[in-house]
Amino acid sequence: MATSTSVTNRNYDVKDLGLASKGKTRIEWANQWMPVLQLVRKRFLSERPLEGLRLSACLHVTSETANLAVTLRDGGAQVVVCASNPLSTQDDVAASMVEDYQIPVFAIKGEDNPTYYSHIQSALDHKPNMTMDDGADLVTTVLTKRQELIPGIVGGTEETTTGVIRLRSMAKDGVLKFPIVAVNDADTKHLFDNRYGTGQSTLDGIIRATNLLFAGLHVVVSGYGWCGRGVASRARGLGADVIITEVDPTRALEAVMDGFRVMPMAEAAKLGEVFITVTGDKSILRAEHFQAMKDGAVICNSGHFNVEIDIPALESMSLGKRQTRESVDEYTLRDGRKLYLLGEGRLVNLAAAEGHPAVVMDMSFANQALCAEYMAKNAKTLEPKVHTVPKDIDQAVARLKLESMGVAIDHLTVEQEHYLASWSEGT
Ligand SMILES: NC(=O)c1ccc[n+]([C@@H]2O[C@H](COP(=O)([O-])OP(=O)(O)OC[C@H]3O[C@@H](n4cnc5c(N)ncnc54)[C@H](O)[C@@H]3O)[C@@H](O)[C@H]2O)c1
């Protein structure tokens, strides 16, 4: 909710500019762990590939995002940023972006839904030539409510799985009017950000919110995709007994062969002490599951939208609700059992912790910056659909990350190149 302490004018809306100095040190801390983005920024400063572009970004407003926004600004873009989730904003970082980096931000942690959408509208008042989304709320708003902006937009980028799914479905229905690059689908994004970033930070959020000991816990993870396998392996690493629920037979089989128990939620609901949804789907945990859960079960979500847990059903089954710790709501059911919902069912790693570590966002956001450059050069030649990240960008990010870690690898010899390229070899 926008509070009376928020500072509002035409150019930004953040909670409190007085938080800027704390935000600045966090932004600087994150920057140290983002060497690939630093290299991109250095080149952008001299080459200015985004000169004159107006760019609206709807991203989680975190210290890593601040470094991306500064990189885009140094590339010549006029950048404005709004939140891609009402609970993920770091208010001190938002303040510093405005105060220290002169980047307009529209985001306040805990803003209500009308404020969240009004902030998206404010970011669009910037009349962007390029969009940068995390969940496709910006593009959806352009296509449904701000169609007058379409002729001025050359293209955009998308950060997450759920956004890519939404955009592909827009393209299929013929409503997407400009090209988008699916940054999520780069190998150097989802193999690392979704798996290791979500894996670690989801547990970080649960631990910060509850101070639970994972060793010996029965943890149910729904969805064995890129995020789910990261969450499951990290929970197992802490000593939890992890159960997977899935709908895709191949992914379920993979979970079995990775050594996890796999079963339907109807069975898992009775066994779990902690439930983590990370499917990108809706109503994974619903009334019949709440009915079966143990007293004291902890429920949370790390998928993009807060629809994976049927919160209206939980509310209607409960006699009362109270906040017992920061980010923890206790629901008392009619039979006296208590269930604990974390972060209002929103991305728990951002609502109750700081989101992904900078080290992993380095790769995701280097991809974002390089894809913005790619779009600035090529968007006019691209069809209005969802495009993959060019392989050379993906590989360059991997190469630079390895270099920054001091890791060298082998190179193909001429003989090996020939062998791999020739169908007649090996016979
Ligand atoms: N928390 C974060 O910071 C963060 C980071 C990246 C992605 N995400 C979001 O996390 C979600 C998952 O992303 P991903 O990259 O792992 O996607 P993915 O497509 O790789 O995996 C999702 C998995 O969920 C399974 N699934 C779908 N419906 C299900 C159901 N009813 N029950 C059980 N399993 C079901 C699918 O079969 C699939 O295996 C998306 O919403 C994505 O946007 C969150």
The ligand as an ORCA input file, in Angstrom:
! r2SCAN-3c Opt
* xyz 0 1
  N      11.016    -17.130     -7.704
  C      11.741    -16.633     -8.686
  O      12.580    -15.748     -8.496
  C      11.562    -17.171    -10.066
  C      12.661    -17.208    -10.957
  C      12.486    -17.753    -12.228
  C      11.231    -18.227    -12.592
  N      10.178    -18.130    -11.710
  C       8.828    -18.626    -12.032
  O       8.720    -19.954    -11.525
  C       7.755    -20.694    -12.294
  C       8.391    -21.989    -12.803
  O       9.448    -21.671    -13.695
  P      10.342    -22.813    -14.371
  O      11.360    -22.105    -15.165
  O      10.738    -23.832    -13.367
  O       9.244    -23.446    -15.360
  P       9.264    -24.884    -16.055
  O       8.280    -24.798    -17.169
  O      10.659    -25.328    -16.326
  O       8.680    -25.858    -14.903
  C       7.373    -25.822    -14.412
  C       6.996    -27.265    -14.052
  O       5.746    -27.250    -13.345
  C       5.020    -28.400    -13.766
  N       3.580    -28.222    -13.500
  C       2.676    -27.500    -14.199
  N       1.441    -27.630    -13.648
  C       1.609    -28.462    -12.572
  C       0.707    -28.997    -11.592
  N      -0.611    -28.732    -11.653
  N       1.203    -29.783    -10.623
  C       2.538    -30.093    -10.579
  N       3.436    -29.629    -11.491
  C       2.968    -28.822    -12.467
  C       5.327    -28.496    -15.273
  O       5.047    -29.791    -15.760
  C       6.816    -28.162    -15.287
  O       7.632    -29.323    -15.169
  C       7.309    -19.723    -13.381
  O       6.141    -19.047    -12.943
  C       8.465    -18.763    -13.483
  O       8.085    -17.532    -14.073
  C      10.335    -17.654    -10.457
*
